[in-house]
Amino acid sequence: MSTVFESLVAASGLSPIFARSTMKRACERVGVPIETMTRSDLTKALPSIRRVLETFLPPADVDARMRIISKLTTPP
């Protein structure tokens, strides 16, 4: 797994095991392979990730998590 994907799992706000499978599906839905995910790939997957998080988290939490996840798209 890429470190970008592992960071996404940690930033999602979901339990790690659930987040892994859920974020994997969200990324693959838009053609982003998690094994080689880059920051640019993550940018492409953001809308799909938001849709998934909206299913499981309250709106305020989704916005907060998406701000954190969006920061992962830029170099440290």
N, CA, C and O atoms as a GROMACS GRO file, in nm:
protein
  304
    1MET      N    1   0.084  -0.119   0.000
    1MET     CA    2   0.000   0.000   0.000
    1MET      C    3   0.088   0.125   0.000
    1MET      O    4   0.197   0.126   0.057
    2SER      N    5   0.039   0.226  -0.063
    2SER     CA    6   0.115   0.351  -0.064
    2SER      C    7   0.100   0.423   0.069
    2SER      O    8   0.002   0.405   0.140
    3THR      N    9   0.198   0.505   0.101
    3THR     CA   10   0.189   0.583   0.225
    3THR      C   11   0.079   0.687   0.216
    3THR      O   12   0.021   0.726   0.318
    4VAL      N   13   0.048   0.733   0.094
    4VAL     CA   14  -0.062   0.828   0.077
    4VAL      C   15  -0.194   0.760   0.116
    4VAL      O   16  -0.277   0.820   0.185
    5PHE      N   17  -0.212   0.637   0.071
    5PHE     CA   18  -0.334   0.564   0.107
    5PHE      C   19  -0.341   0.542   0.257
    5PHE      O   20  -0.447   0.560   0.317
    6GLU      N   21  -0.231   0.503   0.319
    6GLU     CA   22  -0.229   0.480   0.463
    6GLU      C   23  -0.262   0.610   0.538
    6GLU      O   24  -0.332   0.607   0.640
    7SER      N   25  -0.214   0.721   0.489
    7SER     CA   26  -0.246   0.851   0.550
    7SER      C   27  -0.394   0.882   0.533
    7SER      O   28  -0.457   0.936   0.624
    8LEU      N   29  -0.450   0.850   0.418
    8LEU     CA   30  -0.594   0.869   0.394
    8LEU      C   31  -0.675   0.788   0.493
    8LEU      O   32  -0.770   0.839   0.552
    9VAL      N   33  -0.640   0.663   0.512
    9VAL     CA   34  -0.712   0.577   0.606
    9VAL      C   35  -0.710   0.639   0.746
    9VAL      O   36  -0.812   0.645   0.813
   10ALA      N   37  -0.594   0.686   0.788
   10ALA     CA   38  -0.580   0.746   0.921
   10ALA      C   39  -0.660   0.875   0.933
   10ALA      O   40  -0.715   0.905   1.039
   11ALA      N   41  -0.668   0.952   0.825
   11ALA     CA   42  -0.735   1.082   0.829
   11ALA      C   43  -0.886   1.073   0.810
   11ALA      O   44  -0.957   1.172   0.831
   12SER      N   45  -0.936   0.957   0.772
   12SER     CA   46  -1.078   0.944   0.737
   12SER      C   47  -1.173   0.961   0.855
   12SER      O   48  -1.288   1.000   0.836
   13GLY      N   49  -1.126   0.931   0.976
   13GLY     CA   50  -1.215   0.940   1.091
   13GLY      C   51  -1.296   0.812   1.113
   13GLY      O   52  -1.377   0.805   1.206
   14LEU      N   53  -1.274   0.712   1.029
   14LEU     CA   54  -1.342   0.584   1.042
   14LEU      C   55  -1.248   0.485   1.110
   14LEU      O   56  -1.128   0.508   1.115
   15SER      N   57  -1.303   0.376   1.161
   15SER     CA   58  -1.216   0.276   1.222
   15SER      C   59  -1.120   0.224   1.115
   15SER      O   60  -1.160   0.212   1.000
   16PRO      N   61  -0.997   0.193   1.151
   16PRO     CA   62  -0.896   0.155   1.050
   16PRO      C   63  -0.936   0.041   0.958
   16PRO      O   64  -0.915   0.049   0.837
   17ILE      N   65  -0.994  -0.064   1.012
   17ILE     CA   66  -1.031  -0.178   0.927
   17ILE      C   67  -1.142  -0.139   0.831
   17ILE      O   68  -1.136  -0.171   0.712
   18PHE      N   69  -1.243  -0.070   0.881
   18PHE     CA   70  -1.353  -0.025   0.798
   18PHE      C   71  -1.305   0.080   0.697
   18PHE      O   72  -1.346   0.078   0.581
   19ALA      N   73  -1.219   0.169   0.741
   19ALA     CA   74  -1.168   0.275   0.653
   19ALA      C   75  -1.089   0.217   0.537
   19ALA      O   76  -1.100   0.266   0.424
   20ARG      N   77  -1.011   0.115   0.562
   20ARG     CA   78  -0.931   0.054   0.455
   20ARG      C   79  -1.019   0.007   0.340
   20ARG      O   80  -0.995   0.041   0.224
   21SER      N   81  -1.120  -0.070   0.372
   21SER     CA   82  -1.206  -0.124   0.265
   21SER      C   83  -1.292  -0.015   0.202
   21SER      O   84  -1.313  -0.016   0.081
   22THR      N   85  -1.340   0.076   0.282
   22THR     CA   86  -1.428   0.182   0.231
   22THR      C   87  -1.350   0.280   0.143
   22THR      O   88  -1.397   0.316   0.035
   23MET      N   89  -1.233   0.323   0.188
   23MET     CA   90  -1.153   0.416   0.109
   23MET      C   91  -1.099   0.348  -0.017
   23MET      O   92  -1.085   0.412  -0.122
   24LYS      N   93  -1.070   0.219  -0.008
   24LYS     CA   94  -1.024   0.145  -0.125
   24LYS      C   95  -1.132   0.147  -0.233
   24LYS      O   96  -1.104   0.177  -0.349
   25ARG      N   97  -1.256   0.117  -0.194
   25ARG     CA   98  -1.366   0.120  -0.292
   25ARG      C   99  -1.386   0.260  -0.349
   25ARG      O  100  -1.409   0.275  -0.470
   26ALA      N  101  -1.378   0.361  -0.265
   26ALA     CA  102  -1.398   0.499  -0.312
   26ALA      C  103  -1.291   0.536  -0.415
   26ALA      O  104  -1.321   0.602  -0.514
   27CYS      N  105  -1.169   0.495  -0.392
   27CYS     CA  106  -1.059   0.527  -0.484
   27CYS      C  107  -1.069   0.446  -0.613
   27CYS      O  108  -1.054   0.500  -0.722
   28GLU      N  109  -1.095   0.319  -0.599
   28GLU     CA  110  -1.104   0.234  -0.718
   28GLU      C  111  -1.222   0.273  -0.807
   28GLU      O  112  -1.216   0.254  -0.928
   29ARG      N  113  -1.326   0.327  -0.748
   29ARG     CA  114  -1.443   0.372  -0.823
   29ARG      C  115  -1.405   0.478  -0.928
   29ARG      O  116  -1.469   0.489  -1.032
   30VAL      N  117  -1.301   0.554  -0.899
   30VAL     CA  118  -1.258   0.659  -0.992
   30VAL      C  119  -1.124   0.625  -1.058
   30VAL      O  120  -1.057   0.712  -1.114
   31GLY      N  121  -1.088   0.497  -1.052
   31GLY     CA  122  -0.969   0.451  -1.123
   31GLY      C  123  -0.836   0.481  -1.054
   31GLY      O  124  -0.732   0.485  -1.120
   32VAL      N  125  -0.838   0.501  -0.924
   32VAL     CA  126  -0.715   0.529  -0.850
   32VAL      C  127  -0.671   0.403  -0.778
   32VAL      O  128  -0.739   0.356  -0.687
   33PRO      N  129  -0.556   0.346  -0.817
   33PRO     CA  130  -0.507   0.226  -0.750
   33PRO      C  131  -0.442   0.260  -0.616
   33PRO      O  132  -0.355   0.347  -0.609
   34ILE      N  133  -0.485   0.193  -0.512
   34ILE     CA  134  -0.434   0.227  -0.378
   34ILE      C  135  -0.289   0.185  -0.358
   34ILE      O  136  -0.219   0.243  -0.275
   35GLU      N  137  -0.245   0.085  -0.432
   35GLU     CA  138  -0.108   0.035  -0.414
   35GLU      C  139  -0.003   0.139  -0.454
   35GLU      O  140   0.106   0.143  -0.398
   36THR      N  141  -0.036   0.223  -0.550
   36THR     CA  142   0.059   0.322  -0.600
   36THR      C  143   0.006   0.464  -0.591
   36THR      O  144   0.055   0.553  -0.660
   37MET      N  145  -0.093   0.485  -0.507
   37MET     CA  146  -0.158   0.616  -0.497
   37MET      C  147  -0.058   0.728  -0.469
   37MET      O  148   0.027   0.717  -0.381
   38THR      N  149  -0.070   0.834  -0.547
   38THR     CA  150   0.012   0.953  -0.528
   38THR      C  151  -0.077   1.065  -0.475
   38THR      O  152  -0.199   1.050  -0.465
   39ARG      N  153  -0.016   1.175  -0.440
   39ARG     CA  154  -0.093   1.292  -0.396
   39ARG      C  155  -0.188   1.339  -0.507
   39ARG      O  156  -0.301   1.380  -0.480
   40SER      N  157  -0.141   1.333  -0.630
   40SER     CA  158  -0.224   1.372  -0.744
   40SER      C  159  -0.343   1.277  -0.760
   40SER      O  160  -0.454   1.321  -0.789
   41ASP      N  161  -0.320   1.148  -0.741
   41ASP     CA  162  -0.429   1.051  -0.745
   41ASP      C  163  -0.532   1.080  -0.638
   41ASP      O  164  -0.653   1.073  -0.662
   42LEU      N  165  -0.484   1.114  -0.519
   42LEU     CA  166  -0.574   1.145  -0.409
   42LEU      C  167  -0.663   1.263  -0.446
   42LEU      O  168  -0.783   1.263  -0.415
   43THR      N  169  -0.607   1.363  -0.510
   43THR     CA  170  -0.686   1.479  -0.553
   43THR      C  171  -0.801   1.434  -0.643
   43THR      O  172  -0.914   1.480  -0.628
   44LYS      N  173  -0.770   1.345  -0.733
   44LYS     CA  174  -0.872   1.294  -0.825
   44LYS      C  175  -0.982   1.217  -0.750
   44LYS      O  176  -1.098   1.217  -0.793
   45ALA      N  177  -0.948   1.153  -0.641
   45ALA     CA  178  -1.043   1.072  -0.566
   45ALA      C  179  -1.124   1.150  -0.463
   45ALA      O  180  -1.219   1.095  -0.406
   46LEU      N  181  -1.091   1.275  -0.437
   46LEU     CA  182  -1.157   1.351  -0.330
   46LEU      C  183  -1.311   1.352  -0.339
   46LEU      O  184  -1.376   1.330  -0.237
   47PRO      N  185  -1.371   1.376  -0.457
   47PRO     CA  186  -1.518   1.374  -0.461
   47PRO      C  187  -1.578   1.239  -0.421
   47PRO      O  188  -1.680   1.234  -0.352
   48SER      N  189  -1.515   1.132  -0.464
   48SER     CA  190  -1.564   0.999  -0.429
   48SER      C  191  -1.547   0.972  -0.279
   48SER      O  192  -1.634   0.911  -0.217
   49ILE      N  193  -1.437   1.017  -0.223
   49ILE     CA  194  -1.413   1.002  -0.080
   49ILE      C  195  -1.517   1.079  -0.001
   49ILE      O  196  -1.570   1.029   0.098
   50ARG      N  197  -1.547   1.201  -0.045
   50ARG     CA  198  -1.650   1.282   0.023
   50ARG      C  199  -1.784   1.209   0.024
   50ARG      O  200  -1.850   1.202   0.127
   51ARG      N  201  -1.823   1.155  -0.090
   51ARG     CA  202  -1.951   1.084  -0.098
   51ARG      C  203  -1.957   0.967   0.000
   51ARG      O  204  -2.059   0.943   0.064
   52VAL      N  205  -1.847   0.896   0.012
   52VAL     CA  206  -1.842   0.783   0.107
   52VAL      C  207  -1.853   0.834   0.250
   52VAL      O  208  -1.931   0.780   0.329
   53LEU      N  209  -1.777   0.935   0.283
   53LEU     CA  210  -1.780   0.987   0.420
   53LEU      C  211  -1.918   1.041   0.456
   53LEU      O  212  -1.961   1.029   0.571
   54GLU      N  213  -1.988   1.099   0.359
   54GLU     CA  214  -2.123   1.152   0.384
   54GLU      C  215  -2.221   1.043   0.425
   54GLU      O  216  -2.323   1.070   0.489
   55THR      N  217  -2.190   0.921   0.389
   55THR     CA  218  -2.275   0.808   0.426
   55THR      C  219  -2.259   0.772   0.573
   55THR      O  220  -2.353   0.723   0.636
   56PHE      N  221  -2.142   0.796   0.628
   56PHE     CA  222  -2.110   0.747   0.762
   56PHE      C  223  -2.090   0.854   0.869
   56PHE      O  224  -2.095   0.823   0.988
   57LEU      N  225  -2.068   0.977   0.829
   57LEU     CA  226  -2.038   1.083   0.927
   57LEU      C  227  -2.137   1.198   0.915
   57LEU      O  228  -2.192   1.221   0.807
   58PRO      N  229  -2.161   1.271   1.025
   58PRO     CA  230  -2.244   1.392   1.018
   58PRO      C  231  -2.176   1.498   0.930
   58PRO      O  232  -2.054   1.498   0.916
   59PRO      N  233  -2.255   1.587   0.870
   59PRO     CA  234  -2.200   1.688   0.777
   59PRO      C  235  -2.081   1.767   0.831
   59PRO      O  236  -1.984   1.789   0.759
   60ALA      N  237  -2.087   1.810   0.956
   60ALA     CA  238  -1.975   1.888   1.012
   60ALA      C  239  -1.848   1.804   1.019
   60ALA      O  240  -1.739   1.854   0.995
   61ASP      N  241  -1.864   1.677   1.050
   61ASP     CA  242  -1.748   1.588   1.057
   61ASP      C  243  -1.691   1.562   0.918
   61ASP      O  244  -1.570   1.554   0.900
   62VAL      N  245  -1.779   1.550   0.820
   62VAL     CA  246  -1.734   1.530   0.682
   62VAL      C  247  -1.649   1.648   0.638
   62VAL      O  248  -1.540   1.630   0.584
   63ASP      N  249  -1.697   1.768   0.663
   63ASP     CA  250  -1.621   1.888   0.624
   63ASP      C  251  -1.485   1.892   0.693
   63ASP      O  252  -1.384   1.922   0.630
   64ALA      N  253  -1.483   1.860   0.821
   64ALA     CA  254  -1.357   1.862   0.896
   64ALA      C  255  -1.261   1.756   0.841
   64ALA      O  256  -1.143   1.783   0.822
   65ARG      N  257  -1.310   1.637   0.817
   65ARG     CA  258  -1.226   1.529   0.765
   65ARG      C  259  -1.176   1.561   0.625
   65ARG      O  260  -1.060   1.532   0.593
   66MET      N  261  -1.260   1.620   0.542
   66MET     CA  262  -1.218   1.654   0.406
   66MET      C  263  -1.110   1.762   0.406
   66MET      O  264  -1.024   1.763   0.319
   67ARG      N  265  -1.115   1.853   0.503
   67ARG     CA  266  -1.007   1.954   0.514
   67ARG      C  267  -0.875   1.884   0.547
   67ARG      O  268  -0.771   1.916   0.490
   68ILE      N  269  -0.881   1.788   0.638
   68ILE     CA  270  -0.760   1.714   0.676
   68ILE      C  271  -0.710   1.631   0.557
   68ILE      O  272  -0.591   1.632   0.527
   69ILE      N  273  -0.800   1.561   0.492
   69ILE     CA  274  -0.762   1.477   0.378
   69ILE      C  275  -0.708   1.562   0.263
   69ILE      O  276  -0.612   1.523   0.197
   70SER      N  277  -0.767   1.676   0.239
   70SER     CA  278  -0.720   1.765   0.132
   70SER      C  279  -0.576   1.810   0.154
   70SER      O  280  -0.501   1.831   0.058
   71LYS      N  281  -0.538   1.826   0.279
   71LYS     CA  282  -0.400   1.865   0.310
   71LYS      C  283  -0.300   1.758   0.268
   71LYS      O  284  -0.182   1.787   0.246
   72LEU      N  285  -0.347   1.634   0.258
   72LEU     CA  286  -0.259   1.525   0.216
   72LEU      C  287  -0.221   1.534   0.068
   72LEU      O  288  -0.130   1.464   0.023
   73THR      N  289  -0.290   1.619  -0.007
   73THR     CA  290  -0.262   1.631  -0.150
   73THR      C  291  -0.145   1.724  -0.180
   73THR      O  292  -0.098   1.731  -0.294
   74THR      N  293  -0.099   1.795  -0.079
   74THR     CA  294   0.014   1.886  -0.099
   74THR      C  295   0.138   1.833  -0.027
   74THR      O  296   0.127   1.771   0.078
   75PRO      N  297   0.255   1.855  -0.083
   75PRO     CA  298   0.378   1.808  -0.018
   75PRO      C  299   0.394   1.868   0.121
   75PRO      O  300   0.351   1.980   0.147
   76PRO      N  301   0.456   1.792   0.211
   76PRO     CA  302   0.474   1.842   0.349
   76PRO      C  303   0.568   1.959   0.356
   76PRO      O  304   0.593   2.012   0.465
   0.00000   0.00000   0.00000
